[in-house]
Amino acid sequence: EVQLQASGGGAVQAGGSLKLSCAASGFPFDDYGVGWFRQAPGREREFVAAITWSGGSTYYEESVKGRFTISRDEVKNTLYLQMNILKPEDSAVYYCNARRLISYHNGKYYPHGIYLDYWGQGTQVTVSS
């Protein structure tokens, strides 16, 4: 069974820090790019940060650059998001995601590939001013 178990959320004051973790199981973690998304009340889910399957490249949403750091531990099959200098606008439910481009799925061939996505259950981050 595929599982992405997010944890580490909580309530902090502006300027504080939190470290989110996402423990993966049930699929080959090493083969997947992984990342974090967030969704605030009344807003669409948005991209926060991602790291490639090799860990060689990272990507960040503009507003979190310089404050958030994404990393992965292949031994522990865990994804992390270190969040520093938190702002009230960072408040949201944070979801971890695992993504892989595949050519075959459910017996069908996709010549240009399709993305296979797994999602965690989310962890709440609340930043007060």
Residue frames relative to the residue before (quaternion, step in Angstrom):
aa qw qx qy qz dx dy dz
E 1.0000 0.0000 0.0000 0.0000 0.00 0.00 0.00
V 0.3968 -0.7130 0.5300 0.2307 3.55 -0.86 1.00
Q 0.0661 0.7892 -0.6078 0.0579 3.54 -0.92 0.95
L 0.0385 -0.7291 0.6827 0.0291 3.50 -1.20 0.79
Q 0.0682 -0.8340 0.5470 -0.0238 3.55 -0.24 1.31
A 0.1479 -0.8119 0.5625 0.0500 3.56 -0.31 1.28
S 0.0688 0.7827 -0.6154 0.0626 3.55 -1.12 0.72
G 0.6065 0.6021 -0.4027 0.3278 3.55 -1.32 0.10
G 0.4939 0.6561 -0.4391 0.3644 3.57 1.22 -0.10
G 0.1457 0.7890 -0.5894 0.0939 3.53 -1.30 0.20
A 0.5388 -0.5930 0.4855 0.3499 3.52 -1.34 -0.27
V 0.0619 0.7892 -0.6058 0.0804 3.56 -0.82 1.04
Q 0.4976 -0.6193 0.5034 0.3397 3.53 -1.28 0.24
A 0.6591 -0.4970 0.3851 0.4127 3.53 -1.24 0.44
G 0.7461 0.3400 -0.2886 0.4944 3.53 -0.94 0.97
G 0.5927 0.5934 -0.3507 0.4166 3.55 1.26 -0.28
S 0.3929 -0.7084 0.5455 0.2152 3.53 -1.39 -0.03
L 0.0219 -0.7458 0.6649 0.0349 3.50 -1.33 0.50
K 0.1640 -0.7535 0.6221 0.1357 3.55 -1.24 0.48
L 0.2137 -0.7773 0.5845 0.0920 3.52 -0.67 1.19
S 0.1362 -0.7626 0.6276 0.0775 3.53 -1.20 0.67
C 0.0703 -0.7708 0.6315 0.0463 3.55 -1.21 0.56
A 0.1638 -0.8055 0.5668 0.0554 3.56 -0.37 1.27
A 0.1763 -0.8117 0.5543 0.0532 3.56 -0.69 1.14
S 0.1002 0.7769 -0.6184 0.0630 3.54 -1.13 0.69
G 0.7434 0.4412 -0.2956 0.4067 3.55 -1.27 0.40
F 0.7653 0.1781 -0.1482 0.6005 3.59 1.26 0.13
P 0.5934 -0.5959 0.3991 0.3655 3.62 -1.19 0.45
F 0.3023 -0.8088 0.4823 0.1478 3.54 0.14 1.36
D 0.6388 0.5663 -0.3263 0.4058 3.58 0.97 -0.86
D 0.6994 0.4928 -0.2637 0.4454 3.60 1.13 -0.60
Y 0.6853 0.5019 -0.2594 0.4596 3.56 1.28 -0.17
G 0.3827 -0.6184 0.6244 0.2850 3.49 -1.23 0.61
V 0.1060 -0.8085 0.5778 0.0367 3.58 -1.01 0.76
G 0.0280 0.8229 -0.5648 0.0548 3.53 -1.13 0.57
W 0.4035 -0.6787 0.5605 0.2499 3.49 -1.41 -0.03
F 0.0809 -0.7439 0.6624 0.0353 3.51 -1.17 0.81
R 0.1344 -0.7866 0.5934 0.1048 3.57 -1.23 0.30
Q 0.1034 -0.7825 0.6120 0.0489 3.50 -1.24 0.55
A 0.1968 -0.7676 0.6048 0.0790 3.51 -0.74 1.18
P 0.6584 -0.5132 0.3542 0.4215 3.62 -1.15 0.48
G 0.8368 0.1903 -0.1544 0.4895 3.55 -0.91 0.94
R 0.6916 0.4331 -0.2770 0.5074 3.57 1.27 0.07
E 0.5562 -0.5945 0.4610 0.3530 3.53 -1.26 0.40
R 0.5868 -0.5483 0.4516 0.3888 3.53 -1.25 0.43
E 0.0815 -0.8165 0.5714 0.0130 3.57 -0.88 0.94
F 0.5733 -0.5948 0.4598 0.3258 3.51 -1.26 0.60
V 0.1723 -0.7787 0.5957 0.0952 3.56 -1.06 0.79
A 0.7705 -0.2230 0.2059 0.5606 3.59 0.68 -1.09
A 0.0512 -0.7902 0.6103 0.0221 3.55 -1.22 0.52
I 0.1219 -0.7609 0.6328 0.0751 3.53 -1.28 0.48
T 0.4960 -0.6892 0.4465 0.2822 3.56 -0.91 0.92
W 0.7053 -0.4740 0.3137 0.4237 3.55 -1.28 0.35
S 0.7047 0.4573 -0.2665 0.4724 3.59 1.05 -0.70
G 0.4436 -0.6798 0.4614 0.3580 3.54 1.23 -0.44
G 0.5068 0.7032 -0.3910 0.3094 3.54 1.30 -0.03
S 0.7889 0.1947 -0.1064 0.5731 3.57 1.18 -0.47
T 0.1091 -0.7735 0.6220 0.0537 3.52 -1.13 0.76
Y 0.1465 -0.7745 0.6132 0.0510 3.52 -1.23 0.61
Y 0.0788 -0.8118 0.5786 0.0043 3.56 -1.01 0.86
E 0.4924 -0.5849 0.5529 0.3314 3.50 -1.24 0.55
E 0.6407 -0.6028 0.3153 0.3559 3.53 -0.95 0.95
S 0.7091 0.4972 -0.2841 0.4113 3.59 0.83 -0.92
V 0.7182 0.4221 -0.2657 0.4852 3.62 1.18 -0.30
K 0.4254 0.7095 -0.4670 0.3125 3.59 1.24 -0.09
G 0.7960 0.2642 -0.2201 0.4981 3.54 -0.93 0.94
R 0.7252 0.3833 -0.2372 0.5205 3.59 1.25 -0.28
F 0.7641 0.2943 -0.1474 0.5549 3.58 1.04 -0.80
T 0.0816 -0.7769 0.6225 0.0473 3.55 -1.17 0.67
I 0.1919 -0.7781 0.5911 0.0911 3.55 -0.79 1.08
S 0.0720 0.7849 -0.6124 0.0611 3.56 -1.07 0.75
R 0.1872 -0.7753 0.5922 0.1152 3.55 -1.28 0.31
D 0.2135 -0.7476 0.6185 0.1137 3.54 -1.19 0.67
E 0.3058 -0.7957 0.4988 0.1569 3.55 -0.34 1.30
V 0.6120 0.5501 -0.3545 0.4440 3.59 1.12 -0.55
K 0.7562 0.3622 -0.1867 0.5119 3.56 0.93 -0.94
N 0.3202 -0.7547 0.5046 0.2708 3.62 1.28 -0.18
T 0.5072 0.6448 -0.4003 0.4083 3.53 0.95 0.94
L 0.2544 -0.7329 0.6196 0.1193 3.50 -1.16 0.84
Y 0.1367 -0.8000 0.5818 0.0530 3.55 -1.05 0.80
L 0.0539 -0.7485 0.6553 0.0865 3.51 -1.32 0.36
Q 0.1539 -0.7712 0.6144 0.0639 3.55 -0.48 1.23
M 0.0751 -0.8107 0.5805 -0.0100 3.55 -0.63 1.16
N 0.0243 -0.8031 0.5942 -0.0375 3.56 -0.62 1.19
I 0.8152 0.2020 -0.1771 0.5131 3.56 -1.32 0.35
L 0.0728 0.8429 -0.5273 0.0780 3.56 0.83 0.99
K 0.2034 -0.7665 0.6035 0.0825 3.52 -1.14 0.79
P 0.6478 -0.5208 0.3685 0.4163 3.61 -1.14 0.46
E 0.6575 0.5207 -0.3157 0.4438 3.60 1.03 -0.70
D 0.5665 0.5668 -0.3946 0.4495 3.61 1.26 -0.01
S 0.4670 0.6889 -0.4384 0.3395 3.59 1.26 -0.20
A 0.3370 0.7049 -0.5545 0.2866 3.55 -0.77 1.08
V 0.4790 -0.5581 0.5488 0.3975 3.50 -1.37 -0.11
Y 0.2228 -0.7860 0.5697 0.0895 3.55 -0.77 1.09
Y 0.1268 -0.7965 0.5909 0.0187 3.54 -0.88 1.08
C 0.2721 -0.7288 0.5951 0.2015 3.56 -1.04 0.70
N 0.1555 -0.7890 0.5939 0.0230 3.50 -1.15 0.80
A 0.1048 -0.7485 0.6494 0.0839 3.54 -1.17 0.67
R 0.0272 -0.8230 0.5647 -0.0546 3.57 -0.77 1.04
R 0.0385 0.7828 -0.6197 0.0415 3.53 -1.09 0.80
L 0.3703 -0.7009 0.5650 0.2289 3.55 -1.04 0.79
I 0.0021 -0.8134 0.5798 -0.0468 3.55 -0.67 1.12
S 0.3936 -0.7235 0.5196 0.2272 3.57 -1.24 0.48
Y 0.7635 0.2557 -0.1491 0.5739 3.57 1.16 -0.59
H 0.1362 0.7781 -0.6044 0.1039 3.54 -0.94 0.89
N 0.8472 -0.0349 -0.0219 0.5296 3.53 -0.82 1.08
G 0.7400 -0.4550 0.2246 0.4415 3.56 0.93 0.96
K 0.6591 0.4847 -0.3093 0.4847 3.57 1.25 0.06
Y 0.3343 -0.7412 0.5531 0.1818 3.54 -1.10 0.84
Y 0.1249 -0.7729 0.6207 0.0423 3.55 -0.97 0.97
P 0.3369 -0.7972 0.4591 0.2003 3.62 -0.15 1.25
H 0.7422 0.3532 -0.2242 0.5236 3.59 1.08 -0.59
G 0.5388 -0.6514 0.3838 0.3716 3.54 1.30 0.09
I 0.1179 -0.7474 0.6448 0.1083 3.53 -1.29 0.42
Y 0.4648 -0.6678 0.4981 0.2999 3.55 -1.20 0.45
L 0.2111 -0.7320 0.6374 0.1158 3.49 -1.05 0.92
D 0.0823 -0.8262 0.5572 -0.0144 3.59 -0.57 1.19
Y 0.0785 -0.7397 0.6653 0.0640 3.50 -1.18 0.77
W 0.1526 -0.7994 0.5781 0.0592 3.57 -1.04 0.83
G 0.3827 -0.6822 0.5728 0.2451 3.53 -1.22 0.64
Q 0.6548 -0.5637 0.3600 0.3519 3.54 -1.32 0.15
G 0.5473 -0.6409 0.3934 0.3673 3.62 1.18 -0.21
T 0.0676 -0.7644 0.6400 0.0383 3.51 -1.24 0.63
Q 0.4263 -0.7423 0.4685 0.2187 3.58 -0.83 1.04
V 0.0681 -0.7550 0.6514 0.0315 3.53 -1.05 0.92
T 0.0099 -0.7978 0.6019 -0.0345 3.56 -0.75 1.06
V 0.0772 -0.7993 0.5959 -0.0062 3.55 -0.69 1.15
S 0.1721 -0.8019 0.5675 0.0725 3.57 -0.63 1.12
S 0.4579 -0.7001 0.4849 0.2550 3.54 -1.11 0.73
